[in-house]
Amino acid sequence: EAHAAEAATRLLAREADDALAQVISGLMYREGSVVPQSHIEAARLFRAAAEQGNAAAQLALGLCYSRGEGVRHSNPGLQNLRRGPPVAGLSRMRIFMASKA
C-alpha cells in the first residue's frame, strides 16, 4: 500500500508538471507522510515547483538550503533564490528571512 502511494505521488508530481502537486508531494516526503521520508526527494520536488515560479516552493527550497536538508548547506542555490526577482508576492527579503529560520 505504501509503495502504491509513493508511486502515485511521484507520477502526479513529475508527469503532471503541476507546481502545487509538486509542493504537496515535497511536503509529504519531507514529513514522511504516506511515503518514506526523504529530504532529497522533497528538495527535488520543491526545486521543480520553484522553477515554475511557485512562491511556497521557493520558500520551502530556501529552508532546505538553510537547514541543509536534502541539499548541501553551502550550495549557492540559496544565494540564487535571494538574488532572484520577487515572485508571487513574496519579496526577496521575505525569502531571505525565512531561510534564516
Order of alpha helices (4+ residues) and beta strands (2+ residues): alpha-alpha-alpha-alpha-alpha-alpha
